[in-house]
Amino acid sequence: MGQLAIACGGTGGHLFPGLAVAEAVRRRGHEVRFFISSKPVDRRALAGAGEEAHGIEIPATGWSGVLGAGRFLVHLVAAVREAREEMKNFHAGALLGMGGFVSAASVGAARFANIPYFLHESNAIPGRATQLLSRGARKVFVGFGECGLRLLRAEVEVTGTPVRARLGRMSQEEARKKLGLHPKRQVVAVLGGSQGARGLNEAMIRGLGALKVQAPSMQILHLAGEAHVENVRQAYTETGFHAVVLGFCDEMEAVYAAADLVVARSGAGTLAELAACRVAAILVPFPAAVHDHQMANAHAYGGEGAAEVIAEKYLVRSELGQRIARLLGDANLRAHMSQAAQARHTPDAAEKIAEEIHHVL
C-alpha cells in the first residue's frame, strides 16, 4: 500500500475530480489524503462524499495582484511549510495537484521534499500554476487536447476530466422525487457554480417574463449560491413558477438526472459532469475567469453541438429566457445535444490517472 496526497481545494472544479481519482486509487489498495483550502465549500463537499476526516487544510491564498503581493508571499511560505509537514506525517509517496492555489503550494512542498508529483489541468487554457510547475511533473494529465499544446516542455497525456462514478446512474423519476419536483413537468437546472453565481442569477431572473409566456408549465431547480438564495427564491415566487432554490447541493447526480436542460457556467468540472450525464446545456462562461478560460472551455466542449454558448454581456434583457423556451420546445435538438455530450465523455479518465500514479506508489 502507498500513500497519495491530492491537492484539490479551492473550487468544486478542482475538488470533485480529485474525489473521483481517489476512488480509483483506493481500488488499487492505496491510501489518500486531500489537501484543501479553508473555504467552507471544501469541507462541505468532503462531508457530502463521506471524506471529511481525510481533508487537511493548507493555508494558501490566491494571487490578488501587485498590491497584495506581500500577503500572498507570506501565505505561500506558510502553505508550503504546512503542506511539507503534512506530507511527511502522512508518508506521502506521491502528490497529485488538481490546480489552484492549494495545489501550487503543495507541489512546491513536494519539490522541496523530493516527492514525485503529477498534475491535472481540466481547463482548455492551463493555469499559471500548471505552466510554472509542469516541467518537474512526472506527467501532466489534461482535460482538453488544446491545453496540451500550451505545455510543450512537459510530458502530457489527454485523459479528460475525472467524474465521480455515481454520476449518470440515477433515474429521472427518482431524482425529481428526491428534489421535490413534479415528476412530469420539464425541469431546467440553473447552476451558478462556486463563483460567479450573481450574474447568472440575474440573467435568469430577467428571463422569467419570457418563460412565463412561452413555457409556463416548466419548473426550475436553481443552485443560486448561499448568499443569493432568498432573492432568487422571491423572484420565482413573484412570477408563479414552481422552483426549488438551493445555495449548494451535495447530490449533483440528482440535479443532472432531474434536468431536461441545464444552464451553467463552463468550469471544466461542470462540463465533464454534463458529458457524463448526457444533458443538453446552455453555457454562460464566467466573464472574470483568468485568461477567459471558461469561454475557451465552452467552445472546446460545445464545438460539436453539445451545448449552446453565449457570453454573459449579451444577456441584457430576456435573452436567456427565450433561449431556454426554444430548447425546451425542441426535443430533437436536445436529443442531438445529448448525443454530442455523450461523445465528449471520458469514462476512464480517473482510471488512467490512477494507473499512472499506482506505478509510482
MIMISE-121523 format. One record per residue (C-alpha): residue number from 0; residue in three letters; x, y, z. Coordinates in Angstrom, 1 decimal. Each point is the difference from the previous one (the first is absolute). Layout:
<pt NUM,ALA,<X,Y,Z>>
...
end
This chain:
<pt 0,MET,<0.0,0.0,0.0>>
<pt 1,GLY,<1.2,3.5,-0.8>>
<pt 2,GLN,<-1.1,3.5,1.1>>
<pt 3,LEU,<-1.3,2.6,-2.5>>
<pt 4,ALA,<-0.6,3.7,0.9>>
<pt 5,ILE,<-2.5,1.7,-2.3>>
<pt 6,ALA,<0.1,3.8,0.0>>
<pt 7,CYS,<-3.4,1.0,-1.2>>
<pt 8,GLY,<-1.5,2.8,2.1>>
<pt 9,GLY,<-1.4,3.4,-0.9>>
<pt 10,THR,<-2.8,-0.8,-2.4>>
<pt 11,GLY,<-2.3,-2.9,-0.8>>
<pt 12,GLY,<1.7,-0.2,-3.4>>
<pt 13,HIS,<3.2,-1.0,1.7>>
<pt 14,LEU,<-1.5,-2.0,2.8>>
<pt 15,PHE,<-2.5,-2.3,-1.7>>
<pt 16,PRO,<2.4,-1.4,-2.6>>
<pt 17,GLY,<2.4,-0.6,2.9>>
<pt 18,LEU,<-2.6,-2.0,1.8>>
<pt 19,ALA,<-0.5,-2.1,-3.2>>
<pt 20,VAL,<3.7,-0.8,-0.3>>
<pt 21,ALA,<0.1,-0.9,3.7>>
<pt 22,GLU,<-2.7,-2.7,-0.6>>
<pt 23,ALA,<2.1,-1.6,-2.7>>
<pt 24,VAL,<3.3,0.3,2.0>>
<pt 25,ARG,<-1.6,-1.7,3.0>>
<pt 26,ARG,<-1.3,-2.9,-2.2>>
<pt 27,ARG,<3.7,-0.6,-0.6>>
<pt 28,GLY,<0.7,-0.4,3.7>>
<pt 29,HIS,<1.4,3.4,0.8>>
<pt 30,GLU,<-0.8,2.6,2.7>>
<pt 31,VAL,<-1.0,3.6,-0.9>>
<pt 32,ARG,<0.0,3.4,1.8>>
<pt 33,PHE,<-1.5,3.2,-1.4>>
<pt 34,PHE,<1.7,3.3,0.3>>
<pt 35,ILE,<-2.7,2.7,-0.1>>
<pt 36,SER,<-0.5,3.7,0.7>>
<pt 37,SER,<-1.8,1.5,3.0>>
<pt 38,LYS,<-3.0,0.9,-2.1>>
<pt 39,PRO,<-3.2,-1.5,1.6>>
<pt 40,VAL,<-1.0,-1.5,-3.4>>
<pt 41,ASP,<3.0,-2.3,0.1>>
<pt 42,ARG,<-1.0,-1.5,3.4>>
<pt 43,ARG,<-3.6,-0.3,-1.2>>
<pt 44,ALA,<0.9,-1.8,-3.2>>
<pt 45,LEU,<2.3,-2.4,1.9>>
<pt 46,ALA,<-2.8,-0.7,2.6>>
<pt 47,GLY,<-2.5,-0.6,-2.8>>
<pt 48,ALA,<2.4,-2.6,-1.4>>
<pt 49,GLY,<0.7,-1.6,3.4>>
<pt 50,GLU,<3.6,1.2,-0.2>>
<pt 51,GLU,<0.0,2.8,2.7>>
<pt 52,ALA,<2.5,-1.9,2.2>>
<pt 53,HIS,<2.5,-0.1,-2.8>>
<pt 54,GLY,<0.2,3.7,-0.7>>
<pt 55,ILE,<3.0,2.0,1.1>>
<pt 56,GLU,<-0.3,3.8,-0.2>>
<pt 57,ILE,<3.0,1.8,-1.6>>
<pt 58,PRO,<0.2,3.8,0.7>>
<pt 59,ALA,<0.5,1.1,-3.6>>
<pt 60,THR,<-1.6,3.0,-1.7>>
<pt 61,GLY,<-0.3,1.0,-3.7>>
<pt 62,TRP,<2.0,2.7,-1.7>>
<pt 63,SER,<-1.8,3.3,0.5>>
<pt 64,GLY,<2.1,2.3,-2.1>>
<pt 65,VAL,<3.1,2.1,0.7>>
<pt 66,LEU,<-1.5,1.8,2.9>>
<pt 67,GLY,<-0.6,-3.3,1.8>>
<pt 68,ALA,<3.4,-1.5,-0.9>>
<pt 69,GLY,<1.3,0.2,3.5>>
<pt 70,ARG,<-3.0,-1.7,1.6>>
<pt 71,PHE,<0.1,-2.6,-2.8>>
<pt 72,LEU,<3.7,-0.9,0.7>>
<pt 73,VAL,<-0.5,-0.2,3.7>>
<pt 74,HIS,<-2.9,-2.4,-0.5>>
<pt 75,LEU,<1.9,-2.0,-2.6>>
<pt 76,VAL,<3.0,-0.6,2.3>>
<pt 77,ALA,<-2.3,-1.1,2.8>>
<pt 78,ALA,<-2.0,-2.2,-2.4>>
<pt 79,VAL,<3.1,-1.7,-1.4>>
<pt 80,ARG,<1.3,-0.6,3.5>>
<pt 81,GLU,<-3.3,-1.5,1.1>>
<pt 82,ALA,<-0.4,-2.2,-3.0>>
<pt 83,ARG,<3.5,-1.3,0.3>>
<pt 84,GLU,<-0.6,-0.9,3.7>>
<pt 85,GLU,<-3.3,-1.7,-0.8>>
<pt 86,MET,<1.6,-2.1,-2.8>>
<pt 87,LYS,<2.7,-1.0,2.3>>
<pt 88,ASN,<-2.5,-1.1,2.7>>
<pt 89,PHE,<-2.0,-1.8,-2.5>>
<pt 90,HIS,<3.0,-1.7,-1.6>>
<pt 91,ALA,<-1.2,1.1,-3.4>>
<pt 92,GLY,<1.6,-1.9,-2.9>>
<pt 93,ALA,<-1.4,2.3,-2.6>>
<pt 94,LEU,<-2.1,3.2,-0.5>>
<pt 95,LEU,<-2.7,0.7,-2.5>>
<pt 96,GLY,<-0.7,3.7,-0.5>>
<pt 97,MET,<-3.4,0.8,-1.5>>
<pt 98,GLY,<0.6,3.7,-0.6>>
<pt 99,GLY,<-0.5,3.2,2.1>>
<pt 100,PHE,<1.9,1.7,2.8>>
<pt 101,VAL,<-0.1,-3.0,2.4>>
<pt 102,SER,<1.4,-2.2,-2.8>>
<pt 103,ALA,<2.8,2.5,-0.7>>
<pt 104,ALA,<1.1,0.2,3.6>>
<pt 105,SER,<-0.1,-3.8,0.4>>
<pt 106,VAL,<2.0,-0.6,-3.2>>
<pt 107,GLY,<2.6,2.5,1.3>>
<pt 108,ALA,<0.2,-2.1,3.2>>
<pt 109,ALA,<0.3,-3.2,-2.0>>
<pt 110,ARG,<2.9,1.4,-2.0>>
<pt 111,PHE,<1.9,1.0,3.2>>
<pt 112,ALA,<-0.6,-3.5,1.5>>
<pt 113,ASN,<0.9,-1.8,-3.3>>
<pt 114,ILE,<-3.4,-1.6,-0.1>>
<pt 115,PRO,<-1.2,-0.9,-3.5>>
<pt 116,TYR,<-3.0,1.9,-1.2>>
<pt 117,PHE,<-2.6,0.0,-2.7>>
<pt 118,LEU,<-2.2,2.8,-1.3>>
<pt 119,HIS,<-3.5,0.0,-1.4>>
<pt 120,GLU,<-1.2,3.1,-2.0>>
<pt 121,SER,<-3.7,-0.1,-0.8>>
<pt 122,ASN,<-0.2,3.2,-2.0>>
<pt 123,ALA,<0.6,0.6,-3.7>>
<pt 124,ILE,<2.5,2.8,1.1>>
<pt 125,PRO,<2.5,-1.1,2.7>>
<pt 126,GLY,<0.1,2.0,3.2>>
<pt 127,ARG,<3.1,1.8,1.1>>
<pt 128,ALA,<0.9,-2.7,2.6>>
<pt 129,THR,<-0.2,-2.7,-2.6>>
<pt 130,GLN,<2.2,1.9,-2.4>>
<pt 131,LEU,<2.6,0.8,2.6>>
<pt 132,LEU,<0.2,-3.5,1.6>>
<pt 133,SER,<-0.7,-2.3,-3.0>>
<pt 134,ARG,<3.7,-0.5,-0.9>>
<pt 135,GLY,<0.8,-1.8,3.2>>
<pt 136,ALA,<-3.2,-2.2,-0.1>>
<pt 137,ARG,<0.2,-3.8,-0.7>>
<pt 138,LYS,<-2.9,0.7,-2.3>>
<pt 139,VAL,<-2.7,2.6,-0.6>>
<pt 140,PHE,<-3.5,-1.3,-0.6>>
<pt 141,VAL,<-2.2,2.3,-2.0>>
<pt 142,GLY,<-3.7,0.2,-0.6>>
<pt 143,PHE,<0.2,1.6,-3.4>>
<pt 144,GLY,<2.5,-0.7,-2.8>>
<pt 145,GLU,<0.2,3.8,-0.5>>
<pt 146,CYS,<1.6,0.3,3.4>>
<pt 147,GLY,<2.9,-2.3,-0.8>>
<pt 148,LEU,<1.0,2.1,-3.0>>
<pt 149,ARG,<0.9,2.8,2.5>>
<pt 150,LEU,<2.2,-2.3,2.2>>
<pt 151,LEU,<2.8,-0.9,-2.5>>
<pt 152,ARG,<2.7,-0.7,2.6>>
<pt 153,ALA,<-2.0,-2.5,2.0>>
<pt 154,GLU,<-1.1,-3.6,-0.4>>
<pt 155,VAL,<-3.7,0.3,-0.7>>
<pt 156,GLU,<-2.8,-2.5,-0.3>>
<pt 157,VAL,<-3.5,0.9,-1.0>>
<pt 158,THR,<-2.2,-1.9,2.4>>
<pt 159,GLY,<-3.1,2.2,0.3>>
<pt 160,THR,<-1.2,1.2,3.4>>
<pt 161,PRO,<-1.0,-2.7,2.5>>
<pt 162,VAL,<-3.5,-0.1,1.4>>
<pt 163,ARG,<-1.4,-2.0,2.9>>
<pt 164,ALA,<-1.3,-3.5,-0.9>>
<pt 165,ARG,<-3.5,0.7,1.3>>
<pt 166,LEU,<-0.7,2.7,-2.6>>
<pt 167,GLY,<-2.4,-1.1,-2.8>>
<pt 168,ARG,<-1.5,-2.9,1.9>>
<pt 169,MET,<-3.1,1.5,1.6>>
<pt 170,SER,<-3.4,-0.2,-1.7>>
<pt 171,GLN,<-1.9,3.2,-0.8>>
<pt 172,GLU,<-2.9,-1.2,2.1>>
<pt 173,GLU,<2.1,-0.6,3.0>>
<pt 174,ALA,<1.9,3.3,-0.3>>
<pt 175,ARG,<-3.1,2.1,-0.3>>
<pt 176,LYS,<-1.6,-1.7,3.0>>
<pt 177,LYS,<3.1,0.6,2.1>>
<pt 178,LEU,<0.2,3.7,-1.0>>
<pt 179,GLY,<-3.8,0.7,0.5>>
<pt 180,LEU,<-0.7,0.6,-3.7>>
<pt 181,HIS,<-3.1,-1.0,-2.0>>
<pt 182,PRO,<0.6,-3.4,-1.7>>
<pt 183,LYS,<-1.3,1.0,-3.4>>
<pt 184,ARG,<0.6,3.7,-0.6>>
<pt 185,GLN,<3.2,1.1,-1.8>>
<pt 186,VAL,<2.9,1.0,2.3>>
<pt 187,VAL,<2.7,2.7,-0.6>>
<pt 188,ALA,<2.9,-0.2,2.4>>
<pt 189,VAL,<2.0,3.2,0.5>>
<pt 190,LEU,<3.4,-0.4,1.4>>
<pt 191,GLY,<1.8,3.1,1.2>>
<pt 192,GLY,<3.2,-1.8,0.8>>
<pt 193,SER,<2.3,0.6,3.0>>
<pt 194,GLN,<0.7,3.5,-1.3>>
<pt 195,GLY,<-1.7,2.5,-2.3>>
<pt 196,ALA,<-3.6,-1.0,1.0>>
<pt 197,ARG,<-1.3,3.6,0.2>>
<pt 198,GLY,<0.2,0.7,-3.8>>
<pt 199,LEU,<-1.7,-3.2,-1.0>>
<pt 200,ASN,<-2.7,0.4,2.7>>
<pt 201,GLU,<-0.8,3.5,-1.3>>
<pt 202,ALA,<-0.1,-1.1,-3.6>>
<pt 203,MET,<-2.4,-2.8,0.9>>
<pt 204,ILE,<-2.3,2.3,2.0>>
<pt 205,ARG,<-0.1,2.4,-3.0>>
<pt 206,GLY,<-1.1,-2.8,-2.2>>
<pt 207,LEU,<-2.9,-1.2,2.2>>
<pt 208,GLY,<-2.6,2.3,-1.8>>
<pt 209,ALA,<0.8,-1.7,-3.4>>
<pt 210,LEU,<-0.1,-3.4,1.6>>
<pt 211,LYS,<-3.4,0.7,1.6>>
<pt 212,VAL,<-1.4,0.6,-3.4>>
<pt 213,GLN,<1.7,-2.7,-2.0>>
<pt 214,ALA,<0.5,-2.8,2.5>>
<pt 215,PRO,<-2.4,0.6,2.9>>
<pt 216,SER,<-0.1,-3.6,1.3>>
<pt 217,MET,<3.8,-0.5,0.3>>
<pt 218,GLN,<1.6,-0.2,3.5>>
<pt 219,ILE,<3.4,1.1,1.1>>
<pt 220,LEU,<2.7,-1.4,2.2>>
<pt 221,HIS,<2.4,2.9,0.8>>
<pt 222,LEU,<3.3,-0.3,1.8>>
<pt 223,ALA,<0.4,3.7,0.8>>
<pt 224,GLY,<2.9,0.2,2.4>>
<pt 225,GLU,<-0.5,0.3,3.7>>
<pt 226,ALA,<0.0,3.9,0.0>>
<pt 227,HIS,<-2.8,0.2,-2.7>>
<pt 228,VAL,<-2.5,-2.6,1.0>>
<pt 229,GLU,<-2.7,2.3,1.4>>
<pt 230,ASN,<0.0,2.6,-2.8>>
<pt 231,VAL,<-0.1,-2.7,-2.7>>
<pt 232,ARG,<-2.8,-1.9,1.8>>
<pt 233,GLN,<-2.1,3.2,0.3>>
<pt 234,ALA,<0.4,0.6,-3.7>>
<pt 235,TYR,<-1.5,-3.4,-0.8>>
<pt 236,THR,<-2.8,0.4,2.5>>
<pt 237,GLU,<-1.0,3.4,-1.5>>
<pt 238,THR,<-0.2,-1.5,-3.5>>
<pt 239,GLY,<-1.9,-3.1,1.1>>
<pt 240,PHE,<2.6,-2.6,-1.1>>
<pt 241,HIS,<0.4,-3.2,2.0>>
<pt 242,ALA,<3.7,0.2,0.9>>
<pt 243,VAL,<2.3,-1.8,2.4>>
<pt 244,VAL,<2.7,2.5,0.9>>
<pt 245,LEU,<3.1,-1.2,1.9>>
<pt 246,GLY,<3.3,1.6,0.9>>
<pt 247,PHE,<2.0,-3.2,-0.6>>
<pt 248,CYS,<-0.8,-3.6,-0.7>>
<pt 249,ASP,<2.0,-3.0,1.1>>
<pt 250,GLU,<-1.8,-2.4,-2.4>>
<pt 251,MET,<0.8,1.3,-3.4>>
<pt 252,GLU,<-0.9,-3.4,-1.5>>
<pt 253,ALA,<-3.6,0.8,0.8>>
<pt 254,VAL,<0.2,3.5,-1.4>>
<pt 255,TYR,<1.2,-1.2,-3.4>>
<pt 256,ALA,<-2.3,-3.0,-0.1>>
<pt 257,ALA,<-3.1,2.3,0.7>>
<pt 258,ALA,<0.8,2.5,-2.7>>
<pt 259,ASP,<-1.2,0.2,-3.6>>
<pt 260,LEU,<2.3,3.0,-0.5>>
<pt 261,VAL,<2.9,1.5,2.1>>
<pt 262,VAL,<1.1,3.6,0.1>>
<pt 263,ALA,<3.5,0.3,1.4>>
<pt 264,ARG,<3.4,1.6,0.1>>
<pt 265,SER,<2.6,-1.8,-2.0>>
<pt 266,GLY,<2.5,-1.2,2.6>>
<pt 267,ALA,<1.7,-3.1,-1.2>>
<pt 268,GLY,<-1.4,-2.2,2.8>>
<pt 269,THR,<-3.5,1.1,-0.9>>
<pt 270,LEU,<0.5,-0.9,-3.6>>
<pt 271,ALA,<1.4,-3.4,0.8>>
<pt 272,GLU,<-3.1,-0.7,2.2>>
<pt 273,LEU,<-2.4,1.2,-2.8>>
<pt 274,ALA,<1.7,-2.4,-2.4>>
<pt 275,ALA,<-0.2,-2.9,2.5>>
<pt 276,CYS,<-3.7,0.7,0.5>>
<pt 277,ARG,<-0.7,0.7,-3.7>>
<pt 278,VAL,<-2.0,3.2,0.7>>
<pt 279,ALA,<-0.7,2.8,-2.5>>
<pt 280,ALA,<1.4,3.3,1.2>>
<pt 281,ILE,<0.2,3.8,-0.4>>
<pt 282,LEU,<3.4,1.1,1.1>>
<pt 283,VAL,<0.6,3.6,1.3>>
<pt 284,PRO,<3.8,0.2,0.7>>
<pt 285,PHE,<1.1,1.9,3.1>>
<pt 286,PRO,<1.3,3.3,-1.5>>
<pt 287,ALA,<2.6,0.6,2.7>>
<pt 288,ALA,<1.7,-3.4,-0.4>>
<pt 289,VAL,<3.8,0.3,-0.3>>
<pt 290,HIS,<1.0,0.2,-3.7>>
<pt 291,ASP,<-3.7,-0.4,-0.9>>
<pt 292,HIS,<0.6,-3.7,0.4>>
<pt 293,GLN,<-3.7,-0.8,0.5>>
<pt 294,MET,<-0.8,1.4,-3.4>>
<pt 295,ALA,<2.8,-2.2,-1.5>>
<pt 296,ASN,<-1.5,-3.0,1.9>>
<pt 297,ALA,<-3.5,0.7,-1.3>>
<pt 298,HIS,<1.1,0.1,-3.6>>
<pt 299,ALA,<2.2,-3.1,0.3>>
<pt 300,TYR,<-2.9,-1.9,1.6>>
<pt 301,GLY,<-2.9,1.4,-2.1>>
<pt 302,GLY,<1.7,0.0,-3.4>>
<pt 303,GLU,<-1.7,-3.3,-1.0>>
<pt 304,GLY,<-3.5,1.2,1.1>>
<pt 305,ALA,<0.0,-1.2,3.7>>
<pt 306,ALA,<-1.0,3.5,1.2>>
<pt 307,GLU,<-1.0,3.5,-1.0>>
<pt 308,VAL,<2.5,2.6,1.1>>
<pt 309,ILE,<-0.8,3.7,0.7>>
<pt 310,ALA,<2.1,2.7,1.7>>
<pt 311,GLU,<-1.6,1.5,3.1>>
<pt 312,LYS,<0.3,3.5,-1.5>>
<pt 313,TYR,<-2.7,-0.9,-2.6>>
<pt 314,LEU,<-2.5,-1.0,2.6>>
<pt 315,VAL,<-1.3,3.5,0.5>>
<pt 316,ARG,<-3.8,-0.5,-0.1>>
<pt 317,SER,<-2.0,-3.2,-0.4>>
<pt 318,GLU,<2.5,-1.8,-2.3>>
<pt 319,LEU,<0.7,-2.9,2.4>>
<pt 320,GLY,<-3.7,-0.7,0.6>>
<pt 321,GLN,<-0.6,0.0,-3.8>>
<pt 322,ARG,<2.9,-2.5,-0.6>>
<pt 323,ILE,<-1.3,-2.3,2.8>>
<pt 324,ALA,<-3.5,0.0,-1.4>>
<pt 325,ARG,<1.2,-0.7,-3.5>>
<pt 326,LEU,<2.1,-3.0,1.1>>
<pt 327,LEU,<-2.8,-1.4,2.2>>
<pt 328,GLY,<-2.3,0.1,-3.0>>
<pt 329,ASP,<2.5,-1.9,-2.3>>
<pt 330,ALA,<0.4,-3.6,1.2>>
<pt 331,ASN,<2.0,-0.9,-3.1>>
<pt 332,LEU,<2.6,2.6,0.6>>
<pt 333,ARG,<0.3,-0.9,3.6>>
<pt 334,ALA,<0.4,-3.7,-1.0>>
<pt 335,HIS,<2.8,1.0,-2.4>>
<pt 336,MET,<1.7,2.0,2.8>>
<pt 337,SER,<-0.2,-3.0,2.3>>
<pt 338,GLN,<1.7,-2.2,-2.6>>
<pt 339,ALA,<2.7,2.6,-0.5>>
<pt 340,ALA,<0.5,0.3,3.7>>
<pt 341,GLN,<0.4,-3.8,0.4>>
<pt 342,ALA,<2.7,0.1,-2.7>>
<pt 343,ARG,<1.9,2.4,2.2>>
<pt 344,HIS,<-0.1,-2.3,3.0>>
<pt 345,THR,<3.3,-1.7,1.0>>
<pt 346,PRO,<-1.2,-2.7,2.4>>
<pt 347,ASP,<3.5,-1.4,0.6>>
<pt 348,ALA,<1.7,3.2,1.0>>
<pt 349,ALA,<0.3,-0.8,3.7>>
<pt 350,GLU,<1.2,-3.5,-0.8>>
<pt 351,LYS,<2.7,1.2,-2.3>>
<pt 352,ILE,<1.3,2.5,2.5>>
<pt 353,ALA,<-0.1,-2.5,2.9>>
<pt 354,GLU,<1.9,-2.6,-2.0>>
<pt 355,GLU,<2.9,2.4,-0.7>>
<pt 356,ILE,<0.2,1.0,3.7>>
<pt 357,HIS,<-0.3,-3.7,1.0>>
<pt 358,HIS,<3.3,-0.7,-1.7>>
<pt 359,VAL,<1.8,2.6,2.0>>
<pt 360,LEU,<-1.7,-0.9,3.3>>
end
